[in-house]
Amino acid sequence: MTRSGKKKENDFFSRVYEVTKIIPYGRVTSYGAIARYLGSGRSARMVGWALNVCHGRPEFIPAHRVVNRNGLLTGKHHFGNSSTMEQLLMNEGIIIENDRIINFSEKYWDPLTELQ
């Protein structure tokens, strides 16, 4: 690990990407749910940072399927324009109104319970 902690950060980011890649089509999860699954329950913000920088990666990371704990599209500005995230989710059958997933509890995917 470097003095700046980059190796540790890159390992965490890679783990975030691996979980994010298995979120099923038409389902969503939260930053906190991914953090808890990875054993870092207080690292929801770090999950967000990882997803904010994943767009340049060669493999597809469905970061649009990760929202805040209330179903808000808080990361929408990291998708090129403010409507891309919403459009991607709507294409998967998720209902959104005023940047909030209406059917959040129905579409919510928790890796802690789903990946046992």
Backbone as a ProteinNet text record, in pm:
[ID]
protein_1_A
[PRIMARY]
MTRSGKKKENDFFSRVYEVTKIIPYGRVTSYGAIARYLGSGRSARMVGWALNVCHGRPEFIPAHRVVNRNGLLTGKHHFGNSSTMEQLLMNEGIIIENDRIINFSEKYWDPLTELQ
[TERTIARY]
84.3	0	88.4	44.2	117.8	83.8	163.2	137.6	2.8	-42.5	-169.8	-289.7	-266.2	-377.5	-442.2	-380.8	-441.5	-469.3	-379.3	-401.7	-526.6	-538.8	-656.1	-782.6	-778	-893.1	-928.3	-828.2	-853.8	-913.9	-868.4	-927	-1073.5	-1103.5	-1241.7	-1326.3	-1275.8	-1349.5	-1377.6	-1279.2	-1298.6	-1407.5	-1410.3	-1514.9	-1651.8	-1659.2	-1785.3	-1832.3	-1740.7	-1777.4	-1827.2	-1763.7	-1806.1	-1948.9	-1983.2	-2120.3	-2216.9	-2180.8	-2267.9	-2298.4	-2202.1	-2222.7	-2325.3	-2354.3	-2451.3	-2588.9	-2610	-2745.3	-2833	-2939.3	-3022	-3086.3	-3104.4	-3177.2	-3314.1	-3353.1	-3483.7	-3489	-3374.3	-3367.6	-3268.9	-3278.1	-3187.1	-3141.8	-3031.8	-2984	-2934.6	-2884.3	-2836.1	-2685.7	-2627.1	-2484.2	-2454.7	-2540.4	-2522	-2533.7	-2624.1	-2639.8	-2512.9	-2452	-2326.2	-2217	-2209.8	-2108.3	-2124.6	-2248	-2272.6	-2233.1	-2266.3	-2231.2	-2079.7	-2007	-1860.8	-1797.4	-1879.6	-1827.4	-1778.7	-1821.4	-1781.7	-1906.2	-1992.5	-2122.2	-2122.5	-2013.7	-2007.9	-1940.9	-1930.8	-1859.5	-1950.2	-2075	-2168.4	-2116.9	-2059.6	-2008	-1892.3	-1809.3	-1697.5	-1750.3	-1859.8	-1923.3	-1965	-2022.6	-2061	-1942.1	-1832.7	-1711.8	-1663.9	-1664.9	-1622	-1709.7	-1839.3	-1930.6	-1920.3	-1883.2	-1867.2	-1753.3	-1653.8	-1537.7	-1534	-1641	-1638.9	-1671.7	-1716.7	-1765.4	-1656.7	-1530.1	-1422.6	-1365.9	-1423.4	-1371.8	-1413.2	-1332.3	-1364.5	-1489.9	-1517.8	-1638	-1754.6	-1875.6	-1995.7	-2023.9	-2035	-2073.7	-2209.9	-2317.4	-2450.3	-2473	-2392.7	-2399.1	-2534.9	-2609.5	-2742.3	-2837.4	-2804.8	-2890.2	-2861.9	-2776	-2742.9	-2790.5	-2875.2	-2936.1	-2919.1	-2969.1	-2955.1	-3060.6	-3052.6	-3138.1	-3286.4	-3318.7	-3458.7	-3508.1	-3425.1	-3464.4	-3443.1	-3365.8	-3338	-3221.7	-3231.1	-3126.3	-3017.7	-2948.5	-2850.4	-2726.8	-2698	-2580.8	-2608.9	-2724.8	-2766.5	-2676.9	-2608.7	-2524.8	-2392.7	-2366.5	-2242.6	-2262	-2371.9	-2403.1	-2404.1	-2331.3	-2324.8	-2426.6	-2549.5	-2652.1	-2748.8	-2833.8	-2915.7	-3031.4	-3055.3	-3168.2	-3124.7	-2996.8	-2950.7	-2979.4	-2948	-2971.5	-3119.7	-3203.5	-3348	-3394.3	-3346	-3387.1	-3342.3	-3220.7	-3171.5	-3258.6	-3295.4	-3380	-3520.8	-3576.1	-3710.2	-3712.2	-3603.2	-3593.4	-3599.4	-3566.3	-3569.4	-3699.8	-3796.7	-3927.6	-3940.4	-3848.6	-3853.1	-3926.3	-4020.6	-4103.3	-4037.5	-4017.7	-3949.4	-4034.8	-4040.7	-4112.2	-4033.8	-4002.9	-3925.3	-3794.5	-3722.2	-3592.1	-3598.5	-3714.8	-3730.1	-3797.7	-3746.5	-3805.8	-3934.2	-4044.6	-4176.6	-4193.5	-4152.1	-4168.5	-4038.5	-3973.6	-3842.9	-3843.3	-3937.7	-3937.6	-3960.7	-4036.4	-4063.4	-3940.1	-3861.7	-3745.8	-3613.1	-3617.3	-3494.8	-3430.8	-3300.7	-3220.8	-3113.8	-3114.7	-3018.4	-2916.7	-2790.6	-2690.8	-2670.6	-2694.5	-2678	-2773.6	-2894.4	-2991.3	-2993.9	-2963.1	-2970.9	-2847.1	-2733.7	-2608.5	-2556.8	-2640	-2596.5	-2564.4
-117.8	0	123.5	225.8	350.8	433	535	621.8	691.9	714.7	784.4	692.9	561.8	469	427.2	456.8	427.6	279.2	191.1	47.6	4.1	46.5	11.1	65	189.9	250.4	173	138.9	65.7	-71.4	-139.1	-267.7	-251.2	-149.5	-124.1	-91.6	-4.1	32	-92.3	-178.6	-301.4	-388.7	-397.7	-476.7	-413.5	-280.9	-210.2	-244.8	-241.8	-270.6	-413.9	-508.4	-647.6	-666.2	-602.7	-612.3	-541	-423	-344.4	-418.5	-490.9	-563.9	-675.5	-721.4	-831	-785.6	-654.9	-605.5	-645	-718	-763.7	-649.1	-672.5	-580.9	-552.6	-425.9	-389	-378.1	-385.6	-374.4	-263.3	-213	-109	-142.6	-83.2	-95.2	41.2	47.5	175.2	169.7	287.2	298	227.8	251	191.5	40.7	-13.5	-159.2	-224.2	-160.9	-214.1	-204.9	-92	-74.4	-180.1	-203.7	-305	-443.5	-474.9	-605.3	-625.1	-518.3	-525.3	-516.3	-509.1	-504.6	-368.4	-264.8	-126.9	-40.2	-71.7	-7.2	144.1	205.9	352.1	411.2	333	376.8	401.4	434.9	459.5	569.9	673.9	784.2	736.3	647.4	592.9	508	436.5	360.8	458.5	570.6	673.6	726.3	750.7	798.5	696.2	568.7	462.7	463.1	474.3	471.5	597.9	708.8	833.5	825.5	742.1	735.4	607.7	530.3	402.6	416.1	530.8	545.5	529.4	545.2	528.6	388.6	297.5	159.2	84.1	-14.1	-87.3	-174.3	-229.4	-311.6	-225.2	-270.5	-196.5	-216.2	-106	-107.3	-38.2	-108.5	-46.8	44.2	149.7	243.5	312	316.5	378.2	302.1	179	98.2	120.5	216.3	246.1	387.2	396.2	523.2	542	651.1	668.1	586.4	583.2	494.8	527.1	645.3	683.5	669.6	613.4	597.4	719.9	815.7	937.1	915.4	974	963.5	1067.5	1052.5	1152.1	1154.9	1048.7	1044.6	1081.4	1134.2	1156.5	1251.3	1340.7	1438.6	1379.3	1254.1	1188.6	1100.6	1120.5	1039.2	1119.3	1226.5	1306.1	1417.6	1386.8	1490.3	1442.8	1530.2	1498.9	1403.2	1366.7	1276.2	1134.8	1111.3	979.4	870.6	893.9	793.2	757.5	858	835.8	754.5	789	717.8	571.4	546.4	408.4	327	385.5	315.1	293.5	394.6	381.2	273.6	262.8	157.9	18.2	9	-119.3	-137.5	-49.8	-64.6	-0.3	83.9	150.8	283.4	308	428.2	538.4	654.4	766.3	891.2	963.3	1090.6	1186.9	1303.9	1405	1348.2	1275.6	1216.6	1112.7	1055.1	953.1	830.1	713.1	587.5	563.7	560.6	544.7	403.6	304.3	165.2	111.9	193.5	161.5	31.8	15.9	-105	-230.9	-220.1	-333.3	-369.1	-270.5	-290.6	-304	-283.3	-282.7	-421.1	-424.3	-547.4	-528.9	-615	-605.2	-717.3	-683.6	-789.6	-875.5	-819.5	-899.5	-1017.8	-999.4	-1108.8	-1187.5	-1121.1	-1187.7	-1269.9	-1238.7	-1305.8	-1394.3	-1477.1	-1566.2	-1703
0	0	0	-70.2	-72.8	50.2	73.8	189.3	178.6	56.9	38.5	56.6	70.1	87.4	-42.8	-156.9	-287.7	-308.2	-268.4	-287.1	-212.4	-88.2	-9	-75	-121.2	-187.5	-313.8	-395.6	-518.7	-491.2	-386.7	-349.9	-311.8	-231.6	-191.1	-313.7	-401.3	-521.6	-606.2	-621.2	-699.8	-639.6	-508.9	-441.6	-462	-458.5	-486.3	-627.8	-723.7	-862.3	-878.7	-810.8	-821.8	-770.7	-660	-607.8	-701.8	-747	-833.7	-962.9	-1016.3	-1142	-1129.6	-1008.1	-994.5	-946.6	-937	-907.6	-1026.1	-1001.8	-1113.9	-1192.1	-1319.5	-1407.6	-1345.7	-1342.2	-1288.6	-1138.1	-1072.4	-926.5	-890.8	-769.2	-720.9	-579.6	-540.5	-403.5	-359.1	-237.5	-184.6	-161.4	-151.5	-120.9	12	110.5	242.3	241.6	160.8	152.4	98	-0.9	-55.3	50.8	119.5	224.5	333.8	378.8	482.7	434.4	309.1	253.9	252.6	227.6	222.1	360.5	465.4	601.1	643.9	572.8	601.9	610.6	704.3	715.2	716.3	757.1	761.5	637.9	532.6	412.5	293	316.9	206.7	114.8	172.5	91.2	3	55.9	-22	-138.2	-116.1	-225.1	-334.8	-294.6	-391.2	-469.2	-399.7	-468.6	-570.3	-531.1	-623.3	-748.5	-729.8	-844	-928.8	-867.7	-943.7	-1043.9	-1016.5	-1104.8	-1189.7	-1189.1	-1261.4	-1409.4	-1452.6	-1590.1	-1695.7	-1658.2	-1754.2	-1760.6	-1684.1	-1679.9	-1806.9	-1847.8	-1970.6	-1958.9	-1840.2	-1824.1	-1775.6	-1806.6	-1768.4	-1619.8	-1548.1	-1407.2	-1401	-1365.6	-1365.1	-1243.8	-1235.8	-1123.1	-1112.5	-1221.2	-1217.2	-1125.1	-1089.9	-1001.9	-854.3	-822.1	-683	-651	-548.8	-509.4	-358.7	-306.1	-161.2	-87.1	43.5	124.6	116.8	63.7	48.7	-94.6	-180.1	-319.6	-405.1	-356.6	-433.5	-528.7	-646.8	-747.2	-719.4	-608.8	-567.3	-655.9	-729.2	-815.2	-959.2	-988.6	-1127.6	-1205.6	-1138.6	-1208.6	-1256.7	-1224.1	-1264.9	-1388.7	-1458.7	-1576.1	-1705.9	-1711	-1833.2	-1836.6	-1805	-1787.4	-1680	-1634.3	-1516.7	-1543.8	-1669.3	-1695.7	-1735	-1757.4	-1802.9	-1700.7	-1574.4	-1470.8	-1463.5	-1462.6	-1458.5	-1578.6	-1697	-1817.8	-1814.3	-1769	-1758.2	-1663.5	-1551	-1454.3	-1508.7	-1573.5	-1630.7	-1739.2	-1815.1	-1917	-1855.4	-1726.4	-1655.5	-1577.1	-1598	-1535.2	-1398.7	-1363	-1232.8	-1248.5	-1161	-1167.3	-1084.9	-1148.3	-1083.3	-1095.5	-985.8	-983.4	-895.7	-948.8	-876.1	-820.4	-904.7	-870.1	-757.9	-733.9	-630.2	-690.5	-654.6	-701.7	-623.8	-694.8	-632.3	-576.8	-652.9	-611.9	-550.3	-466.7	-410.6	-330.5	-239.2	-155.4	-239.3	-344.4	-433.9	-517.4	-555.1	-642.8	-567.5	-435.9	-355.9	-350.2	-372.8	-369.5	-262.8	-161.5	-51.9	-65.7	-95.4	-113.3	12.1	129.4	252.3	256.2	207.9	209.6	79.3	-30.6	-161.7	-195.1	-135.8	-170.8	-57.8	-4.2	102.9	52.9
[MASK]
++++++++++++++++++++++++++++++++++++++++++++++++++++++++++++++++++++++++++++++++++++++++++++++++++++++++++++++++++++

